[in-house]
């Protein structure tokens, strides 16, 4: 199955794609009205605009340093996942989305990195919790939030994961507990982005790692590839690798290039089937 990730409403209806994800809220804070023609997608705790308007929303480490895009290792700013007012706002967006379309995708779920968040609210809630280990507490915060979203989503729920399949890494990094989350979601989507895909052994390693990571869990794996200005032949090669391990392959932010790659793949496979059947009738 092939799909596209887009900000352009008309691309959701292209017949080339089986699924279309539409960005309703992205990490810049840009918002768009949800649509009924695709799977609406919401950046959860990544939000440059919200943190820019109210710096107190930002997750902080033990030294009080905010998780903002101006700091190393952060591509965008992160809101603390325990901020109740912000969480309620996200849930309102979720409600708006599922009023238009039953399925939903969550992006940027969880804490920004290891060591976050150490704001007074997080410290107090951890101290008041039943957990002795802060990592366990963080995982419970994230799982409870996703469960609250699940209660509002009548269709399929997709959840984006950072591309690190090594056991324990996602939990330590952002509080994503794959085993605890899997009953609440239909599919984990892993963006594995490159601007060229000149080699694919590393893509195969990550995709295979997630296939193994999800083995035995009742949940699908989607791999998302970057499509903007990527050579079509390279994108075809990357897709062939990804779909060997994933249930679906999605293409980010260039529907035309993605469609060209999909057409190439389908044409090559039709030719392969035709050539493989030459003489078949004579053997019947």
N, C-alpha and C positions, 0 to 999 in steps of 0.2 A: 504494500500500500504506500502511496506517495502523497505528500501534502506540502503546503506552502505556509510560510509565516509572513504576514504582510500588514502594511498599513493602508493598503488600497482596497476599498470595498469591492470593486468590480472583479478583482482577481480571485475572490472567493468562489466565483461562479464559473471559472474556467473548467472545462470538462477534463482537462489533463490531470487535475488533482482530485484525489479521493477525499481529502480533508483540507480545510483552510482554517488557520489560526489568525484571528484578527486582534491586533493590539488595541485594547481599550484604554489601558493605562501602562505607560512604559516607564523606564528608570529615570527619564528626565522629569517625570511628573505630568507630561503631556497626556491629556485625556480626550477620548473620542466617545461618541455615543455607541452603545452596543448594537450589534446587528443580528438579524435572524438567519443570515445565510452562511454563517460559519461558527467556529468555536471561539468564543470571546476569551481573550487572554489578558490577565491582570498581573502587573508587577506588584508584588505584595509589600515587601519592606525596603525595596530599592526605590528611592524617590528624591532626586536632586532638589526639586522645587519645594517640597515640604520641609526638608531640612534647611534649605536656604532661607525660607520664610520664618522658620522656628528652629534655631539650632538646638534647643533643648530636646527635640525629638530624636536626635542622633544617638545611636549606640556609642558607648565609650568603653575604653579599657581600664585597667586598674590604675593607670596613671592619669586618667581623665581625658585621654586623647580621643577625639570624636572620629567616628568612621565616616569620613567625608572624601569626596573624590580628589581633594587637594593633597591628600596624604598618599604615600607610596602604598602600592598593592590594592588600592581601591579604585575601580573604574567609575564608580558612582557612589552616592551617599546612601547610608543605610539608617532606617528608623529602628529604634529599639522595639523588638517584638512584644514587649510587655506593656507598651504604651496603649492604654485602654481606649482613649479617644481616637487615636489613629486606627486601631484595629476595628473599631465600630464603623469608621468611615470606609475601610476596605470591605467589610461585610455588606455595607449598603451598596457598594459598587457591584459586589457579587450578586446581590438581589436584583439589581438593575439588569445585569447580564443574563441571568437565567430567566428573567421575564421575557427576553427576546429569543433565547436559544437554550435548550436544556443542558448542553455540555459546557464545560469550563476548563480553562488551563490556568494554573497558578505558576507564576515566575517569581524568582528571588524570595523564596520562602526561607525563613530561619534567621539565625544570627550571622553577622557579616564574616567573622573569622573566629579562630580559637582565641579565647580570652575575653570575648565580648558576650554579654554586656555587663559592666560593673557600675551601672548607675545606682543611685540610692534606692530606687524602686526595685530593681532586680536583686540587690543585696538583701533588702528587707523581705522580699517574697521568697527568696531561697532560704533565708533564715527561718521563716515561718512555715516552710514546707515540711513534708515528711521525708525529704531526701537528704542524705549525708554527702552525696557526691554532686558537685555543681553540674557536671556533664549530664548526669541523669536528669537533673531538674530542667536543664535547658531542653533536652529532648522531649520532656513532658510538655513544656510550653509550646513547642512547635507542633507536636502531635495533637494536642488539644485544639490548637488553632485550626489545623487541617480538618479535624473531626467536626468543628463548628461549621466550616465551609461545606463539608460533605453533607451535613444535615440540610443545607440550602440548595444543593445541586441535584436535580432530579435525574439527570443523565450521567454521562461519563465525566470523571474528574481526572485531568492530566496534571502532573506535577513535575516541574523542571528540576533536574539535579545537576550540581557541579560535576564535571567529568572526571571524577576520581572513584574508581570502583573498589579500591583496596578496602577490605573489611575494617570498619571502625573509623575510617577517615572522614566520611561525610558527617557522622555523628559528632566527632570531635571538632570538626570545622564549623558546622552550622547548626547542629542539633537535629539533623535529618536522620532519624532512625528508620532504616528501610523496612525492617521487619514490623515495627509498630505502625508504620504509615501504610503498608501495603493493603490492609483491609479497607482503607478509606479511599483508595485511588484505583482507577482502572489501568493507568499507564504512567510510568516514569519516562520523561523525555530528557535525553542527554544531548546538549549542544556540544558538538566536537568541531570547532571552527578552525579553519585555516584559510589564508587568502590565495592559496595556490594548489594545495594537495599534490605537490610534486612527488612526494612519497606517501605511502599509505600504511606502512607497517605499524606505525604508532596508533593510527586510527583503528586498525584491526585489534591491537592490544587492548585499547580502551573498550571497544565494543564487545570483544570477547570477555573482558573482565566483568562488564555489566551483565552479560548473558549468564555467566557463572554466578554472579552475585545474586541474581533474581531467581535462580533455579530453585524449584520447589515452592515458590510463592505464586499465588494466583493473581498475577499482574503482568501486563505487557511492557515491552521495551520499545521506545521510539528513539531514533538517533536523528539529530538535526544537524544538517550540513550548511555551511555558509556558501551562498551562491553568487554574491555580488562580484562581477568581473572575473570570475573563475573560468579558466579555459574549459570548454564543454567536454573535451576528452578527459581532462583531469577530474571533472565533476562526475562523469560517467564511471570512471575507475573508483572513485571514492564511494559512490552509491553502491556499486557492486560489492565492495568490501563491507559496507555498513549493513546492507540488507541480508548478508549471510548470517548475521547474528541478531538483527532487530526485527520486530514485527512490523515496523513502519519506518520509512525514511522521509524526513521533512527538509524543506529547503528554505533558508532564511533570506528574505528581503530582495530577491530578484526573481520574480515569477517567470519572466521571459527566458532567462538563462536556465532556470529549473525545468521549464517546459521543454526546452530544446534538449536537455540531457535525458529527460524521460522519453521523449520521442525517439532519440537515438537508441536508448536501451531497448525499447519495445521493437523497433525496427530490426535491430541486430538479433533479437531473440526469434522474431518471425522468420528471418532468413536462416537461422540455425535450425529451426524446426523443419523448414522446407527442405533444406539440404539433407537433413537426417532421414527424411522420408522418401528420398529418391529411390525408386525401385521397389518401394514397399508393397505396392499393389501386385507386382509380379510374383512376390513371395506368398501371396495369400492363397 
